[in-house]
Amino acid sequence: MRRVLVLVLVLVLEGCSSDPSATSDSGPSAPSTQPSAPPTATAPHPSGDPSKDSSTSTSTSTKGPPGISLPVTFARADVGTPLTPAELAAATDQLIALLQDTRYFDVVDERVHGWPQSAGGFWYGTWWSGITVTKQAGKVTYLHAAGGADNNGLRTAPYLEGACYAHLMWGSPLTANLVRRMARGYSSWALSM
């Protein structure tokens, strides 16, 4: 089980890292909050079989999420009126604006913690549960509760997934480091057993 978990973590890390220089062990580069244009090419099918590619593009770029492939046939009937391309673009622009206006990935980066890179040793970070948040005199303080955390893997997973998609879309050093810290968080649990 330990080997399977480590293998899955390696695959997640490799799958989410499109720029090896941005995820070096020496630390992250300065964060960038400016997104680039979303990629348009679809990555090849994970099996490497070009006949299973869902892409119609002739581009060789592998930026962006991989094509979808299920081991079973699945069809869902459309319900309602489909959104127009303009409506989808507007909704996407609103979501990206919300992420930027709220500094979403910066806020996640500021709160994911574990063992810091600066301290030496196996650095990692996870999204912790069991936190008490207090605000006094305009100062917000986060403290670990006396009882400890409860299954941080459940709490970390959605943040890791979001950071993976953000890194595939924008490729910023901030998201690269965030993905790497959280993937190493999962590895830290396997290594501690």
Secondary structure, 3 states (H helix, E strand, C coil): CHHHHHHHHHHHHHHHCCCHHHHCCCCCCCCCCCCCCCCCCCECCCCCCHHHCCCCCCCCCCCCCECCCCCCCCCCCCCCCCCCHHHHHHHHHHHHHHHHHCCHHHHHHHHCEEECHHHCCCCEEECCCCEEEEEECCEEEEEECCCCCCCHHHHHHHHHHHHHHHHHHHCCHHHHHHHHHHHHHHHHHHHHC
